[in-house]
Amino acid sequence: MFGVFLPILCLLFSKTLQEKYILNNQKCKIPDLEIMNKDVRDIILPKSYVPCNKTELLTHVTKNGTKFELHLRQDLFPQYSTQNITCCYSYVTRNGSVELPDVGISISPCVSFHEKIVLEQNIVKVVCRENNESVVYENVHVTIKPPKPLKNTSQQFSVLLLIIDSISRLNFHRTMPETANFLKKSNFVEMKAYSKVADNSFPNCLALLTGFSLNQSHPHCDGTKVGALDKCPIIWKDFRQHGYTTAYAEDSIVPTFNIKKKGFTDPPTDFYFKPYMEATQTLKTQFRHSIPSCSGPEGDSERILNLAKDFAITFKHNPSFGIFWMNTFSHDDVNDPFAMDVKVRDFFRDLDEAGILKESFVFLLSDHGIRYGSILETNSGWLEERTPLDMISVPAKFKREFGREYENLKQNSGKFTNPYDMFMTLQHILALGGVWHKVKPSQGCPNCVSLFDPIPDRSCQEAAIPFEWCPCFGRFKSLNKKIVSNAVNYTLAKAKETVFKLCKTDKFAFYLVSVSVSEPDHEKNKLLFVVFYLKRNTVLATVKFKDVVSEKSQFYFRFMFFYKLCESVDYV
């Protein structure tokens, strides 16, 4: 058997007073890294907010009793053109195909209007032209109109989840300090050792909303088949069954339930904003990296924030469950969240002033940390990819009536938690809200519990987290490449085997960038973290081993641009 011994010196870690830990028990060690630690100081660069439109919006929607009115600001015409401006409106409806029922919209013929009209449908597109020719303004608006008059009779706890894609706990604090400080002052409980359970958005979303692992979900939620996601036991069905009004919105050009999937045949929630966001894609689009950031005169993420606020305020005194997911300002660049810090802070300030934080559960969370960029080549980036943001605001009524559960939540702030626990927590909220609901265990993690229950010390295996995503190996130390050349060469050989199987060629060359080794876990296993370059690709190798790197070790290779992998192996 081929084995490589790592020098004992490289495995010794000094426990100085400066080396703090979020968790440091027999089963899990998670370091408490500085927000601006040495790994990221040269990577983090603040960015300023850039508005999508330099002039005021020509159109807006107001509510008048039970009616919604579309207004045209003719007084702003001179800001758009010195020529004659005429405007018209169209209604937008969902109109998918048999094969792709969740993709496609219909836009009605455009009808001229002047000052205002009463809207007859929920989604409206406006186009304004100068001299009936070139477009000078276009926008899409959506209304949140309850299907029946609301009565202020709710005894249940409303739930609002705001998701910022691809942001770690650390990067949230470093790039969105205004928001972080406001949430701290507003008594949000931060889950400091919250970990993802899988690689990307969809499996982590499934864990959160169904309690399934990705493999377990296939019989119930196989999104590659038309109609399968409609049968998927997503938790919003439980809330809806108990009288909650439900909503889902996402700003991605290809949302989580549509990436290589068929999506939903029928709208899965009472308010399903995908047709609205799809309509905004018909507007002039500005891109940030590869993702649309502005659709017409408004930012995509700001549209999501406005939807979340309108939904929460509309159903303030009625039970509601809403998920509002933002991708565009955080997905591709670790620095992009700087630009939205004040906007997100103001969103939470508006919720607070409207009384939402006092009366509803409000979650701010992410699916995982950043998955692209040079930060992933660092030890800090390795940890941050695995430890997303999760902060929770608890309504005053819950604190009064369920004091023990609230104290448990605060105690669990420093415990090892994950999306399976969040699934149990959402069910617990429903069960404690005065309705009879049988809480189902998470099939992906039978040991996982609600955040309102005491959470014991546990390992990644007990928390159903695979070794490649396990954050419990403490601190990493960078190693001299020459000292561990044999271990690196063995890892490299395994990486070449993987590439050969995928690309059917051995014409490629790796360039070694860095090597790090972790502290030992409770079973004396360690992780070797190796970074390679492969032409236009970056390869991140995580190796779990005990004493030696050998055939018995576990290897995981993450190709940062997997879809371009075989394009990267055409040279020697």
Buried (B, 14 or more C-beta within 10 A) or exposed (E): EEBBEBEEEBBEBEEEEEBEBBBBBEBBBBBBBBBEBEBBEEBBEEBEEEEBBEEEBBBEBEEEEEEBBBBBBEEBBEEBBEEEBEBBBBBBBBEBEEEEBBBEBEBEEBEEBEEBBEBEBBBBBBBBBBEEEEEBBBBBBBBBBEEEEBEEEBEBBBBBBBBBBBBBBBBBBBBBBBBBEBBEEBEBBBBBBBBBBBBBBBBBBBBBBBBBBBEBBBEBBBBEEBEBBBBBBBBBBBBBEBEBBBBBBBBBBBBBBBEEBBBBBEBBBBBBBBBBBBBBBBBEBBEBEEBBBBBBBBBBBBBBBBBBBBBBBBBBBBBBBBBBBBBBBBBBBBBBBBBBBBBBBBBBBBBBEBBBBBBBBBBBBBBBBBBBBBBBBBBBBBBBBBBBBBBBBBBEBBBEEBEEBBEBBBEBBBBBBBBBBBBBBBBBBBBBBEBEBEBBBBBBBEBBBBBBBEBEEBBBBBBBBBBBBBBBBBBBBBBEEEBBBBBBEBBBEBBBEBBBEBBEEEEBEBEBBBBBBBBBBEEEBBBBBBBBBBBEBBBBBBBBBBBBBBEEBEBBBBBBEEEEBBEBBEEE
